[in-house]
């Protein structure tokens, strides 16, 4: 009887000595940490985010779904040369079941994958939400390379001063309104194709803090915009700039989908930059051209180019 007691005591002590880390890190139990070897922003879709290319700073959030996986909003930080979890509680472990990984950046502790709030306004990297979903990862295939895509569309104003304009060209407010201009919305990233709902129409505006513009030296200011389909452009997009204390207004017409030359907008596609080249002339806002490009491109001149459906 004494021998059985001693054996049971030793066995229990051995079990107690096995920490949680020993269990999950031991290859024999089939669990392997997710290895994020690289995170980048696609060329057609952000410092680091806006310029596109490899991310080498900041934090991203990771969700893992699939049989046996329930991890949500795990925080991974960049640490040369790869990404590491914030701590043990934020570590994703892979089993022999296939995992689907959803990642986004910049990291937000309150991020809700099924109902992520979107808000249009002045471009800032902290607002530039980028996401991706990849699948096929297990304990024997644990290295993932992430390419994030922009959730927002972008409008950039390249503002120049006409040679005939004699004012300082101080601009205190930029405003955009119209039937396809939305101030807020909600995005669901749990579906194969992102679903945007609850779009609230409204004027999107901010003070660009432009003290003045010199002729021949344009100033560029950008908005992040909630994506809108061609079918939502039932009317033109109204632009209002407060220039030297006076509100100047013009309308961007609805460009036909077949147009290759013009000065209008017919869509706001995620990951694309709609560059409006505009001149301040007397009491007018003169639209020189509009060009559609990948997110990072901000041309000074150009024509309307229909946006191809991303592949």
Number of C-alpha atoms within 10 A of each C-alpha: 5 7 8 8 10 11 11 12 11 11 11 11 11 10 9 9 9 10 9 10 9 11 13 17 14 12 11 8 11 16 19 20 18 23 19 17 15 17 22 19 24 21 19 18 26 26 10 15 27 18 16 20 16 17 22 18 15 14 20 23 22 23 20 25 16 14 12 13 17 10 17 17 21 21 23 23 18 20 13 9 9 16 23 20 23 14 11 10 10 17 18 23 20 24 22 15 14 18 23 18 21 22 26 26 24 18 21 15 9 8 14 14 18 14 16 16 16 25 19 23 23 20 18 14 15 11 16 19 21 24 20 18 20 15 14 13 20 21 19 12 15 18 15 17 13 22 23 27 25 26 25 26 24 31 23 22 21 21 25 22 24 19 13 10 15 11 15 13 23 17 21 19 17 23 17 23 19 20 16 25 24 24 20 19 19 18 20 17 20 14 10 8 8 12 13 18 14 12 19 15 15 16 17 22 19 14 13 15 12 15 11 16 19 15 17 11 11 16 14 18 16 20 24 25 26 27 23 21 11 16 9 14 20 12 14 19 20 17 20 18 22 17 22 15 12 13 17 18 16 15 19 19 16 18 22 16 14 9 14 13 16 19 22 23 25 26 24 25 24 22 24 24 28 30 29 29 25 21 21 23 18 15 12 14 22 18 18 15 18 28 27 25 22 18 27 18 18 21 18 19 14 18 19 25 20 19 17 7 6 8 3
